[in-house]
């Protein structure tokens, strides 16, 4: 008997998220993925990821790069646009002194992450050549 597997294409936002998680893991951050739960109204607008390192918390909202066509919907991405509830939730976090980044480019994210690590802890880049 031959088994057939279908592989779902990844949404552009998921591709960005996977790259962001890989960067965070390589830089020794603990990563928590926040899944959407329609029954929990308190989590509406919560960022996709929370990353922890040395007492610092970084919230990351992943977005598809602008103009990328989704293999699932066939539509072009608006790029970095926040959905209903996200700007308000992000502002609550910022008002509480938290750092929230909206990411649609994993390479720019890596540059910002390395800059943050240098400012906080004096850690130089750990890029693989």
N, C-alpha and C positions, 0 to 999 in steps of 0.2 A: 504494500500500500504506500502510495506517495502522498506526503503531506504538502499542502500548498499554504504558503504564508503570504499574506498581503501586508505590505509595509505602507503605512500611512505617511504621506509627505509631511514634513515639518512645516508649521507656519513660520513665517519670517521672524516673528517675535520670539518663538521658541528657539530658533537658531541663535539669536542674540543672547537669550537667557542662558543657553548651554555654554556659550563662550564666556559669559560673565562668571558663571559658576566655576568653570575651569580656571580662569584667572584667579578668582578668590581662593580656591583650593590650593593652587600652586603657591600663593602668597600666605598660606597658613591661616586663612580665615575660616571660622566655623559658619556654615551657611544653612539657613532655614528657608525652605520654600513655602510660601503662603498660598494655599490653594483656595480658590473661590468656593464659598459655601452659601448657596442661595437662602438658606434658613437662618443665617447669622447676619442680621442687618448691621450689627456693630462693626463688621469687617468690610463694609462697602467702601471702596477706595483705598484699602490697605495695599501697600506696595508688594510686588511679587516676591521679593527676597529680603531677608534680614541677614546681615553678616556681622559677626562678632570677632573681635580680636583685642587682646590686652585691655579690656574694659571699655572699648569703643564700639558703638553700634552704628552700622551703615545700612540705610534702607535704600533698596534699588527697585525702581519701576522700569520694566523692560518694554520697549516699543519696537515695532518693525521699522526699519529704515524707510524713509520717504521714497515713494515711487516703486517699491518692490511689489511685484505681482504675487499674490498668495496662490499657491498651488491648489488650495482647497476651495476658495471662493472665486478665484479668477479676477479679483479686484485689486487695484493698486492701493498700497498703503498710504495713509495720510501722513505718516511719519511723526512719531513723538506726541501725538494728540492725546490728551488725557480724557478719560471717560467720566461720565457723571459721578460725582462723589469723590473722585481722586484728588482734584485740586484742594478741596476742603480738608480731606484727611491728611494730605501732605503738609498743609499749612499748620494743622494742629501739631503734627510731629515737629515741624520747624519751630513753632512757638514754644515747644517743650525743650528746645535746645538740641534736637536730633538733626542728623545730616541725611537728606533725602536727595537722591540723584535719579533723574529720568534718563535712561540710556537707550540709544538706537544705533550705536556704533561701538562694537566691542574693543576696537583698537584705541579709540578716544577714551573709553572707560579705563583701559589699562594705564594710559598716560596719567589720568586723574588719580587712579588708585596709587600709583607709584609716587605721585606728588604728595598725596595725603599721608602715605606711610613715611615719607621723608620728613614732612612737617611735624607729624606726631611723635615719631620715634627715631628719626635720623637714619632710617633704613634706606639703603641705596637699591637701585633697580636689581631685580633678580631675573632678568630676561634670559632666555636661552638663545645663544647665537647660532 
